[in-house]
Amino acid sequence: MAVPRVLLPLTSAATPRRGVLLVIGGVVAAAYGLLIAGFGQMYGQPDVPSAVITALVVVTAAIVLAPPFLHSVRVLEALAARTFLDADLPVLPGRGTSASLRGAAWYLTLLATGAVAVLSLLVCVPVAVTLVARQSGVTVLDRTLGALGGLPVVPAVVLAVVLLVVPAYVFWWLGELLRLLAPVLLGPSAQERIAQLEEEKRQLAARDALARDLHDSVGHALTVTSLQAAAAERALDRDPEFVRSALAAIAGTGRDAAAELDRALGLLRQGEAPTAAEAAAGDRTLADLPTLARELRTAGAEATLALPATDQVPPLVSRACYAVVREATTNALRHGDGSVGIAIELAGSAVGIEVVNGLAGGGAGSPGTGRGLAGMRERAVALGGEMTWGIEEGRWVVRARLPWEA
């Protein structure tokens, strides 16, 4: 059964936890008050030089006013807010002038609310106890009741009960105020939140790139291996040499895929997002397309390759081009009729890619998930390029254009 909201301060476990933090703030506020009162009394003594007192005030103020601006104190304040207020705060607060000023504002707010909370405790509880004690014949503290001392029994007991629960409500609502203020005063600033979001975006993009690379490389390896194994099985009795070649290719492809998987898992286990360079490390380039074509032929495909000299293509673009061709040929093996044509063209300051394959059964081929096509387009767009695909004259054609600068 849900507790009515009006009774929540009396039943929630958060009330005493908030009260602990507020009492701590009130005690610290009392210490500051004693210092101020003490220096006020010293100024009232004519036998103590004012210059000495002023110097002492300046030194003391420098000591007692410094903590609110220290980063280490803000770390403790954030920990206390998370522990006692259940505030949503990062482990470490921000640094800089803005964070220091907001931390000082939190410090003063805690002292002010703590002073109110402690005052409610010191006033309400003694008065409530005295009211109840008076009804039992104990009149020691009657003088502290003032006009309340003449209350009849029933009103006195009711008032005593009300006074006993007042601190709980004070703790609850002041604690709620602090909980709402904690993210504003102890949390990251708007600039820090923007920087954090940008960093999270960078990490997500790097992880997406790593996942895309892993999908392309391992998916290609599995496809080629499956086709090579099927071809080897068909040629087992009539072409032992082809079988040995296919098995060797399967072993090499498996080793490459295992190494790629190990690299990706190693980056993920580090607990940090890989950089773009790390995500691309180990990728093949356009110079490796002849090897890819041989793998396709070993798998039983009729693969042709038109590849000009690509030494001048930047490594980043060259890796992206190879990845696009690899994914396009993987899709051709999965969904096509086994014929694959690869053509690379260097036109001005761009690399043109065309991968053409026949359709299985002369139709539209078997459907895929679409992740491979999306991944190829993401690679092209990330480098300022473009990509298209579709059926042309009964064949599936993938075209991409990736710009580059010499």
Secondary structure, 3 states (H helix, E strand, C coil): CCCCHHHHHHHCCHHHHHHHHHHHHHHHHHHHHHHHHHHHHHHCCCCCCHHHHHHHHHHHHHHHHCHHHCHHHHHHHHHHHHHHHCCCCCCCCCCCHHHHHHHHHHHHHHHHHHHHHHHHHHHHHHHHHHHHHHHCCCCCCHHHCHHHHHCCHHHHHHHHHHHHHHHHHHHHHHHHHHHHHHHHHCCCCHHHHHHHHHHHHHHHHHHHHHHHHHHHHHHHHHHHHHHHHHHHHHCCCCCHHHHHHHHHHHHHHHHHHHHHHHHHHHHHHCCCCCCHHHHHCCCCCHHHHHHHHHHHHHCCCEEEEECCCCCCCCHHHHHHHHHHHHHHHHHHHHHEEEEEEEEEEEECCEEEEEEEEEEHHHCCCCCCCCHHHHHHHHHHHHCCCEEEEEEECCEEEEEEEEECCC
